[in-house]
């Protein structure tokens, strides 16, 4: 069994600056900066302003900025403003969105 690392930013924490996590980060607090990780999960009452770059993103709180992720999941508790570049996008009913969504173009070079 492979142990994956997971960082957690608790609700009473606020970060001003960029975050880079090799694997996974769960955010319950506030971030004013860019986030880069394989998996980014935000939860209700979180507040993020910046850019998220990841393979998988789950947004459950307030987010303002840009998301560049292969798979984006917007939870019903989310309030999102900005742009989303994705391969797949899932949006739960009840979320608040003011977004521009753009599907990533996958370049399959066949030789």
Protein Blocks (a to p, Z undefined) as FASTA:
>chain_A
ZZdddddddfkbccedddddfkbccdfbdcedddddfbdcddehiacedddddfbdcdfb
dcedddddfbdcddfkbccedddddfbdcddehiacdddddddddddddZZ
